[in-house]
Amino acid sequence: MKSPYFYRVYGLVVQSWIELPELPACPPTSAPDLVIRLGDVPAQLDEVVHRQALWLQANAHECLITVPGLCRMLVREGRELVVALAAEMADDIHVVDDGCATVRAADLRLYLLGSGMGAVLHQRGCLPLHVGAVRAEGKVWAFTGPSGAGKSTLTATLHLRHGLPLVSDDVMALQLATGGLPQVFPGPRKLKLWQDAADHLHCASDRLVQDLSNTPKYQLYLEEAAVDTGPEALHALVVLESCTDPCPPRLERLAGASAFDACLTALYRPYMAYWYRNRQAVMADLLALCARVPIYRYQRHWSLDTLDAQLQPLLEAMGVAQARIKPEMNP
């Protein structure tokens, strides 16, 4: 049997028997924080106390995620993630063990690094945030909003066009210590983009991997060089809001209930937080986040054609000059 892969993500050392090219590699260790492996996964948990539709079950120590026709994943106590592949899937995933490659790799990794890792983080007591985040002038800015608000497109624009280092796209892990700013841990080295956004940003086609089979959404894998996997202080959380008609872009600071609601809606799979932690403890963390980090609303007309022109108030707040814009990537 070959040796497993070792990665670092969300502040965790991961030993994986499935290749995960989105994650930065790290030296092997005999004591990983999380083990990802292939194995038998039951169709039903014992002593189920939580359900989410037909695809998600949980008890006090486990979470079972079922993706029909693709896989089942069992997450145990934030330390083990076991994957059972659907037998009918095509054979094109790279695994270390001999003989168990039976599912389309990109589809599996999408769920493994999404819902699977979200369950891991919740079980470990972290607050996974559904955000895109970049570093500007040494400070981490995170962007949240409902599906379709443009989190990934904005994050990709700031990274690819303005040269701001990517911290995370889609999910970022947050931890609150006593006092001080909340600490965030970066996610996978990738950006999720719809076809029109990838075209607008002139992303190289040979670096795009289809997000799911037969969808016009893609993942852009980024270079691994100079990746910082350590914790950083979160400087600001920005809620994206779109105008239906053309309007001047506006960035305003939120307070009180509006700021708290922004933090609450930024949680990734929020129902999981209450499965593995006391509700009062989760609320206390969100209140602490509101108290220690500025929360903003960024309102703009959401259109790719006006995207660059609408960025000015945000760039000014981040201390980024328009002159820093990078050349567009060649297709």
N, C-alpha and C positions, 0 to 999 in steps of 0.2 A: 504494500500500500504506500502511496506517495505521501509526502508531508502536506499538512494543511496550509492554507493561506493565513496571513496575519495582517490585520488592518487596525487603524485607529479612527474612530468616528464618535461624535457626541461625548468626547472625553473618555470613551471606553476602548480597551484593547479587545479586539474581536478575533477569535480563532474560527475560521470558516472552512468547511469542506466543500463549499461552493464558491467559485470565482466571482468576485464583486469588483469589477474594474472601476466603478465609480468612487471607491474608497481609497485613500492613501495607505500605502503599505507601511508596516512597522516591523521591527525585529521580533522574532519568535519569543514566546515566553511560556513557561510551564503553568502560569496562573492567570489566564485571560479573564476579563470581566464577563465576557459573553461567548458562548460556543454556539455556532450555527452548524447543523449537520442534517444529513438525510436520515430518515428512520420511519418507523411506524407511528402513525398519528390516528387516534380514534375518531370516529365520525360523531361521537357524542361524549361530552364530559360527564363525570360523576358530580353529583351535588351541584348542579347548575343553579346559580343565584342571579345571573344577569344574562339577558339576551338582547341582541340588536338585529331586528329582522331575522332572516334565515341564515345569515352568514357568520354570525358572531355569538359565541357563548363564553361565559366566564364563571369561575368559582373563586374561592379565596386566594388561590395560588397560581391559577392557570388561566390562559386565554386561548380559545380555539377559533381560528379564522379559516373559513372555507371559501375558496374561490372555485365555483363549479367549472369542471373541465380543465382546471389548471393545477391546483394544489390544495392541500390542507396544511396549516401551520399551527404548531402548538408552542406557546410561549410560557415558560415556567419560571416564576419568581424573578424575572428580569435577568436571568443568568443562562438560560438555554432556549434556543429556538430550533425546533425540530420540523423539518419539511418533508411531507409525503407528496410525491409528484403524481399527477394523474397519468395513468398508464397509456391513455389514448393520444397523448401529445407527441409532437414531432421530436426527433432526437437531435437537439442542437444546443445543449447546455454543457458547459465545462465543469465537471466535478472531479474531486480528487479520488474518491473511492472508485474501484473498478466496476463498471457495468451498470450504473444507475442513471444514465443520462436520458431523460425522456420528456423534456419540456422546453418550450421556446425561452431562451435565456432572458431576453429583455422583459418579457411579460412577467416572468417569475420575480426578477429583481425589483420591478416596479412595486409589487405587493410586499415583498420581503422588506425592502428599505422604506416602505410607506407604513401600512397598517401594522406589519410585523414589528418594525423598530419602534413605532409609536407605542405599542403595547409594552415592549421592553422598557421604554423610558418611564411610562406611567407606573409600571410595577416597581421600578427602582426609586420612585418618589420624586422624579424630575417633573418639570412643567414643559412638555413639548409645545412649542408655539408654531402655528401654521403661518409662516412668514417667509419672505425673501429678505436677505440682509447683506449689506456691504460695509466695508470699513472706509470712512472718509476722514482724513486728517487724524488718523489714529483712533477714531471713535466709531463704534458700531451703531448703525442705523438699521432698524428692522421695519418692514412694510407688511401690513396685513389688510384684510378686506374680504368680502364674500367672493365666492367662485366667479371668475370672469372680471374681477376688479382690476386685473393687470399687474398683480404682484410679480410674477415671473418676468413679464416683459419689461417692467420698470427696473427690476434687479439686473436683468441681462443688459439693458441699455446703459445703466450706470457702470457695469463691469466692462462690457465690450467697447463702448463708445467713449467712456470717460475715464477708464483705467482704474476704477476703484476695486480693490481686492474683494472677491466674493467670500462671504462668511457662510451663508447657507441659502439654499433655495428650496422652498416647500416646507421643511421642518427644521427647527433649531431647538436645541435643548437648553433649558434655563434652570439655574439653581440659585436659591436665595440663602445667603449666609446671614448671621446676625449682624445688622448694620451694613453699611457700604452698598455699592451698586450691585444689582443682580448680575451674575456671571453667566455667560452664554458659551456654548460649545458648538463648533461648526459641524455641518452635515456633509453629505456626499459632494464630491467635486463634479457637479453637473448643473445644468440649467434646463428647465422644462419650457418648451416654446411651441405654440401653434405654428403651422406652416407659414401663415402670413407674417407673423412676427419674425420668424427665422429668415424669411426672404427680406424683410425690411432692414434687418440688421446685417444682411449679407453674410450669414453664417456659412462656413465651408461645409458643403454637402457631405464630404467624407468623414466629418466629425459628428454628424447627426445620426442618432439611432431612434427608430420608431418607438414611441412610448408604449403603445399597445398595437397588436396586429390590426391592420385595416382602420387606423385612425390617423387624422392629419395632425397629430401632435408628436413632438420629437423631444429627445433629450440630447443636449449638447455636452459631451464629455470634455472636461477642461484639463489642462496640463497639471501634472502633479508637482512640478518644481516649486520650491519655496512655500510649501503648504504649512500654515500655522494651525496645529490641531489643539493648542492649549486654550484655556478659558480666557475670555475677555469681558470687560464690563460693558453692559448694554447702555448706550447713551440716550437713545430715543426710540419710541415706537410710534409709527405713523399709520393711521387708518386711511386707506384709499377710498375716495368717493368720486363717482363720475357724474358729470352734468349731462343731461340728455341733449341739451342745445349748447352751441358754442358759448363759452363763458371764460372770463379771465381766471387764470389759476390762482388759488388762494391756499395758504398754509396757516392754520390757526391752532393755538394750543387749547387742549380740552382740560376740563377740571370736573371734579365731583362725579356724579353718576355717569356722565358721558365718558369720562376717562376710564372708570371702572368697567363699563359695558364694552369698551374697546379691548381691554385686557381680557375680559371673559370670553369674547367672541374670537380672540386670537388663539385660544387653546386648541390644540390638535386633538381630534376625537375627545371632546370634553367629557362625555359620559364615562370614558375609561378612568378619568382622574378620580371620580367618586367610587369606582369599583375597588380601587386599591389604596385609597387614602380617605381619611376622615373629611367630610364635606367642610367642616369649619376650618380645617388646616388648609384646604385648597383656597377657600375664600380669604384666609389670612395672608396667604402668599400673593394672591392677586391684589389685595389692598396694599401690601408692601410694595409690589411692583408699581402701582399707581403713585405711591408716595415718594418713591426714590427715582423714578425715571419720567422725564417729560413725555406726555402723550399728545400727539398732534392729529389733526384731520387735514388731509391734502386733497382739496377739491379741484378737479380739472375736467376739461372736455376730453373724454377717452377716445382718441383716434390716433392711429399710427401716423397719419399724415401730419398731425400737429404735435406729436409726442415731444420732439426736441424743443419746440417753442414754448411748451407748457411747463418745462422743467425749471425755469428760472428761479421762482421763489424757493423751491426745494434745494436747488444747488447753492443758493445764497445762504440758506440756513445751515447747510452742511459744510460751508466754507470751501466749496468747489467752484473754481472759475470756469467759465465756458471755454477758455483757452486750453484747458487740459484735455479737451476731447481727442480721442485717439482716432487714427484712420480706420475706416471701415474694413472689415475682414473681406478678403477675396473669396468669391464663391468657388 
